[in-house]
Amino acid sequence: MSDGSPCERNPELWFASRGKDVEAAKAGCEECPLSRYNACREEGWKHEFGVFGGLSHVDRQAIDPKRWNDIRLANRRDSNARDEMIRASENLARLAGELSEDQRGVARGILATERDRVTAGQRMMSELGMNASQVASLFGVTRDSVYRWVTWERRGARAA
């Protein structure tokens, strides 16, 4: 948003936790031309916290508890998946002697773009020729887990 909307002028206010500040952010939404199109309100359903379109996270939870909880759980899953990829990136240094610099660069790219370790592990095996032991070491899992990932790929199925 580059229209000088209230949330641009003081973005911290829209993620405040104090009731007084939350109410001030809600009032600020009334000044924004975007709120009449419900764009911000719809954006709010993608976020666990913050005021969007005049609704706080408490308001969104009260309006549609199931939808809000689904968003909250999805955010947790995404956060956990990002943490797994970060740990795998840190573990990549342990494989320095086994992979060329180019291979490590490709592996870093895979870790940066994939959202889950199963897909990342499958790609590393197929694109880099990594073996199950290397992938297991990278992700901190057993070789049996990696073999299951390969089986899922061959069957065209994915783990939930």
MODA-V206653 format. One record per residue. RES is the residue in one small letter. SS is DSSP state (@ for helix, = for strand, . for the rest). PSI is psi in degrees with one decimal (none if undefined). BURIAL is b if it has 9 or more other C-alpha atoms within 8 Angstrom, else e. Layout:
RES	SS	PSI	BURIAL
RES	SS	PSI	BURIAL
//
This chain:
m	.	116.8	e
s	.	30.1	e
d	.	11.6	e
g	.	29.4	e
s	.	158.8	b
p	@	-36.9	b
c	@	-21.3	b
e	@	-35.2	b
r	@	-30.0	e
n	.	69.6	e
p	@	-29.7	b
e	@	-31.9	e
l	@	-33.4	b
w	@	-6.3	b
f	@	23.8	b
a	.	156.8	b
s	.	-19.4	e
r	.	137.2	e
g	@	-41.6	e
k	@	-41.8	e
d	@	-37.0	b
v	@	-43.8	b
e	@	-37.7	e
a	@	-39.2	b
a	@	-42.7	b
k	@	-42.8	b
a	@	-37.3	b
g	@	-29.8	b
c	@	-28.9	b
e	.	-23.3	b
e	.	-16.2	e
c	.	130.4	b
p	.	-19.8	e
l	.	-29.0	b
s	@	-29.4	b
r	@	-20.3	e
y	@	2.4	e
n	.	13.7	b
a	@	-46.6	b
c	@	-39.3	b
r	@	-43.0	b
e	@	-38.0	b
e	@	-34.8	b
g	@	-28.2	b
w	.	-7.1	b
k	.	-5.5	e
h	.	139.9	b
e	.	-32.2	b
f	.	164.9	e
g	.	163.5	b
v	.	126.5	b
f	=	126.9	b
g	.	32.8	b
g	.	6.2	b
l	=	130.6	b
s	.	173.4	b
h	@	-31.2	b
v	@	-40.9	e
d	@	-44.7	e
r	@	-39.0	b
q	@	-40.0	b
a	@	-36.2	e
i	@	-46.6	e
d	.	83.5	e
p	@	-38.7	b
k	@	-46.1	e
r	@	-43.5	b
w	@	-42.7	b
n	@	-38.7	b
d	@	-42.0	e
i	@	-43.4	b
r	@	-45.3	b
l	@	-39.5	e
a	@	-40.5	e
n	@	-39.1	b
r	@	-44.4	e
r	@	-44.3	e
d	@	-41.4	b
s	@	-43.3	e
n	@	-40.8	e
a	@	-41.6	b
r	@	-41.1	b
d	@	-40.4	e
e	@	-41.8	b
m	@	-36.5	b
i	@	-46.1	b
r	@	-40.5	b
a	@	-38.3	b
s	@	-40.8	b
e	@	-36.7	e
n	@	-19.0	b
l	@	-30.9	b
a	@	-31.1	e
r	@	-24.2	e
l	@	12.7	b
a	.	-39.5	b
g	.	-18.2	e
e	.	-15.9	e
l	.	145.6	b
s	.	167.2	e
e	@	-39.4	e
d	@	-43.8	e
q	@	-40.4	b
r	@	-36.7	b
g	@	-43.9	e
v	@	-42.5	b
a	@	-42.3	b
r	@	-39.5	b
g	@	-41.9	e
i	@	-45.2	b
l	@	-31.7	b
a	@	-25.8	e
t	@	-26.3	e
e	.	149.0	b
r	.	-14.0	b
d	.	156.7	b
r	@	-26.4	b
v	@	-52.3	b
t	@	-42.5	b
a	@	-44.8	b
g	@	-42.4	b
q	@	-44.5	b
r	@	-38.4	b
m	@	-37.0	b
m	@	-43.3	b
s	@	-40.1	e
e	@	-31.5	e
l	@	-9.1	b
g	.	22.7	e
m	.	147.6	b
n	.	170.2	e
a	@	-37.1	b
s	@	-40.2	e
q	@	-45.5	b
v	@	-40.8	b
a	@	-43.3	b
s	@	-40.8	b
l	@	-43.4	b
f	@	-1.7	b
g	.	38.5	e
v	.	175.8	b
t	.	162.5	b
r	@	-33.1	b
d	@	-38.8	e
s	@	-44.2	b
v	@	-41.0	b
y	@	-36.0	b
r	@	-40.4	e
w	@	-43.4	b
v	@	-41.1	b
t	@	-42.9	e
w	@	-41.2	b
e	@	-44.2	b
r	@	-36.0	e
r	@	-12.5	e
g	.	14.0	e
a	.	158.2	e
r	.	151.5	e
a	.	144.2	e
a	.	none	e
//
